[in-house]
Amino acid sequence: MTDVYGPEKRSAVMRAVKGKGTTPEMKVRRALTALGARYRLHRTDLPGKPDVVLPGRRLAIFVHGCFWHGHDCARGARVPKANRDYWVAKVARNRARDAASRDALLALGWRVETIWECDLKDGEALTARLETLLLSPFRGRG
């Protein structure tokens, strides 16, 4: 199956995919703000540049899109029919990078949480989950 767009148009479409300030990320940030949490965004000095960082709690939160990061939900399991090999490899690279970032943060003594796009459908559950994260005590390295 060939692409419905030409190379220039496809390139423009892919450039438009945002990496920061996405709708799922904004939902998590609004929920954290409503809970009174103070946070920093996209800390470049941390492995993987977590989407949201709560330095005092040593908590790094990644907000992942199900398709782009290969979640095991219906949306994440979908593989485009066009250029299938490329997309399978792309998602595999993303997953490997995510695992390496997570391991590096854990080795540095950070707590790491991944919030998937599909988790955001239930706002009450998201708020409860974030509240639990905020209330759980940090047990850092001594």
Secondary structure, 3 states (H helix, E strand, C coil): CCCCCCHHHHHHHHHCCCCCCCHHHHHHHHHHHHCCCCCEECCCCCCCCCCEEEHHHCEEEEEECHHHHCCCCHHHHCCCCCCHHHHHHHHHHHHHHHHHHHHHHHHCCCEEEEEEHHHHHCHHHHHHHHHHHHHCCCCCCC
